[in-house]
């Protein structure tokens, strides 16, 4: 078996999946070389162990965007991307190239050392399977690097929890009243709303250890993200600060859109 190239592990060396779009000639050649021509032509997950002692690595062959019929992919409702109606800002807001098929059986697949497919699936249509997901490997890489930077900064129990990952345009429309943009990066698979939640209580952690969860904890979180972006400019993106409300302990929006954008305040 041909070993997994180090380049597929990302800057963090913690990626455990490569998402292969229908027009990804290099990726499809890798799948054909390892699993045969039928695999390269068939959407699904193809897994190999790695001889270097890393976790198993997954080649995920995606469905083409053309499998979307109207507002649906199969029985799963996705809605319409801005580009389908001629409303794209620029090339970064074009239609996705394809979809990752998420099933009840593969939803717990680790696509990086600490993140699974189901962490990023849109939070609706709970009983509809399969679901379809758009996810950028650069986002996974950035989240793994942020987690590692938290650990290096002395937060030994640091765990990033994704509270909102990919949003179908249909679902994004339902959260517009809560501030979501019509062309939110969440629709393009390179954005996530995250908290540091080491104790697993679903709330932002007390990072500065003053006995309270306040805007100061978000400020420390922002500093971590800024350090990662400074060290890895190829993962530059948006950073939004969302303060605590009656229903939320506060969180950060993080994306890899390719330009520095900032909003919100402590």
C-alpha angles and dihedrals in degrees: 000000000000109000122243110263114244089233090069090061091068129222089302092052085222103100113117100181142054116205109215119202122203091255094048100110095177093049093047090050089054091052092047091048092052104032108015137257095291090059092051089054097044123073111234146091120295116188134196133177114237120232092215092073096257122134118276114289124223129210106202114198108203132215116250118255087240088072085076110099113193108312094339141081101197106310092335116103114221105157124210130314117226089247091060088064097041095258102118115136093210141322091300088065098052123124117285114264093227149334135256109228110227117196134182086256100050102033091101093053111133108232091179131012094274106019132073132199092253091058088072104036116117111267099239141069090050095177097046117100136217099034124195126229139188112205132167118215089217090065091054090048092050093049091050090050091049091051090050091049091051089054092048089051092060102266095128096176095047115149124167115220120196110220094176126013125155116010122194111227087247092058093039088059090058093055096047088101088063093055104276114151119237088237096038115170087232087079090061099052097243099097137074137174107223144179133192103245111167095158094049096234094129094248136101113273127243094253097175092047096229093134095256138079106232142143088282089070091053088049090056090048090052091052089055092052092047091053091052092050091048091053095041107034091170086072094053116142150124125327118191125184118213114186126214120285133177089278102033135051090212130269144192129247110219127185142161101223092143100249134074111257125165134186140160130044138239 
